Amino acid sequence: MTQFSSQHPEPFKIKMVEPITLVNRTEREKALENAGLNVFNLLAEKVFIDLLTDSGTGAMSEAQWAGLLSGDESYAGSPSFLHLRDTVTEVTGFPFVLPTHQGRAAENVLHSAMIKEGNVIPGNSHFDTTKAHIEFRKARAIDCTIDECFDPTIDHPFKGNVDLEKLENAVNKHGVENIPFVLITVTNNSGGGQPVSLENIRSVAEFCKERKLKLFFDAARFSENAWFISTREPGQIGRPIPEIVHEIFSYGQGMTMSAKKDAIVNIGGFIATNDEEIFEVCKQYNILFEGFITYGGLAGRDMEALAIGLKEGMDHAYLTSRIEQVKRFGDSLHEAGIPTLRPPGGHAIYIDAKRFLPHIDQEQFPAQALVCELYLESGVRAVEIGTVLADRDPDTGKNRPPELELMRLAIPRRVYTDNHLAYVKDALVRLYERREKIRGLKFTHEPKLLRHFSARFEWV
Ligand SMILES: Cc1ncc(COP(=O)(O)O)c(C=O)c1O
């Protein structure tokens, strides 16, 4: 039966298009082999639908493109910086703002200022670059996410929540003096793009206040998190997104931001804080690593587009059309019997590789194998969020297979139509039908740091 009915239509129309081409199976096989079975090494022209990441891959609006032309390129004191700073302060309430070229650069600066060897940083699931920056400083990230997060079949509205008991245990074990800050990531990307409730943020903030601990946010998808709060949380239904965002940040001392997500820019990030002492130290590291404090690794035009995108990303109609599209895609896979992480996340659908490929041991990277097979089947690029990404334990040197072994299909903002996603679904259905024939992988090259970006593999 043909289905053609409207659901949460996009509040924009398309003014410019970019051609994409599906290369044939033989070319895909050659391309993947040359890439060492790692889709990060694929040339983009060999990819048909690119769901590798939602980071920096969104379509900017006409207002943002206009901002690129009006951006001011002064080294110091650019009006584009002031526009960015004032917008960040208006949106988040944080008065001190440092631009950086992307999220991990903000982490590098903040962590240089705050983290010492032997420290621990508890929070919900840390993103890989965050964890890597923590471990690079010989500190440790402690995942205190609620247990429900680690069961892909449980339908919980706020699977990104911090478990207060786990947090308390971590603090008691390691001592307040060894914890430079507690970190909440919104939404919880590594845990399935799942939101954190406002009530949970309040409770963590209260706990931190009692212990005199600082609370920071990894805020890449704060608008999507606020949308979930406004549609799922009792007492918050229908509340304006900007109000929720303001309240979230009012509970913390600062944030790092990868603006390539919810601010819908191709490059950019920032640190924002209300702690002047931390800001002063961060300023020095920003100059060292990123550039002067009024541009921090960005061109004036980038800051202009970022300031505009930050507000566009909070528009309720836009957020509804985006997150509902992700949900429609996820529900269609679920209904087709494909094991996905439930409920659908805000920016991505995660396929549960443990249930898709139960015959492949985690040490043979089932999610990575699935990513390769999906590319071969359809030219669609996804990404592994599993054992490869989890890296080795820095203390034991052993692989640390995570509880969730996932293939992530990240949906770029304002880029693909439902028809594109239906193509991806059909490819996954075909793969699922022949899943028993899929084999695992082993390393032929394993880098020491952030190995998933550049590792190479062969089929077992
Ligand atoms: C939650 C989270 N934090 C931090 C980052 C790092 O940001 P960037 O890629 O801009 O360096 C990402 C990016 O993927 C992310 O998803």
The ligand as an SDF file (V2000), in Angstrom:
LIG
                    3D

 16 16  0  0  0  0  0  0  0  0999 V2000
   28.3900   15.1300   22.8030 C   0  0  0  0  0  0  0  0  0  0  0  0
   29.5720   15.6070   22.0240 C   0  0  0  0  0  0  0  0  0  0  0  0
   30.5510   16.2760   22.6550 N   0  0  0  0  0  0  0  0  0  0  0  0
   31.6260   16.7330   22.0040 C   0  0  0  0  0  0  0  0  0  0  0  0
   31.7900   16.5220   20.6510 C   0  0  0  0  0  0  0  0  0  0  0  0
   33.0340   17.0140   19.9560 C   0  0  0  0  0  0  0  0  0  0  0  0
   32.7420   18.0620   19.1170 O   0  0  0  0  0  0  0  0  0  0  0  0
   33.5480   18.3370   17.7620 P   0  0  0  0  0  0  0  0  0  0  0  0
   33.3050   17.2050   16.8380 O   0  0  0  0  0  0  0  0  0  0  0  0
   32.9690   19.6310   17.2800 O   0  0  0  0  0  0  0  0  0  0  0  0
   34.9830   18.4740   18.1170 O   0  0  0  0  0  0  0  0  0  0  0  0
   30.7970   15.8280   19.9600 C   0  0  0  0  0  0  0  0  0  0  0  0
   30.9670   15.6380   18.5090 C   0  0  0  0  0  0  0  0  0  0  0  0
   30.7390   14.7580   17.8200 O   0  0  0  0  0  0  0  0  0  0  0  0
   29.6590   15.3500   20.6560 C   0  0  0  0  0  0  0  0  0  0  0  0
   28.6810   14.6540   20.0510 O   0  0  0  0  0  0  0  0  0  0  0  0
  1  2  1  0
  2  3  1  0
  2 15  2  0
  3  4  2  0
  4  5  1  0
  5  6  1  0
  5 12  2  0
  6  7  1  0
  7  8  1  0
  8  9  2  0
  8 10  1  0
  8 11  1  0
 12 13  1  0
 12 15  1  0
 13 14  2  0
 15 16  1  0
M  END
$$$$
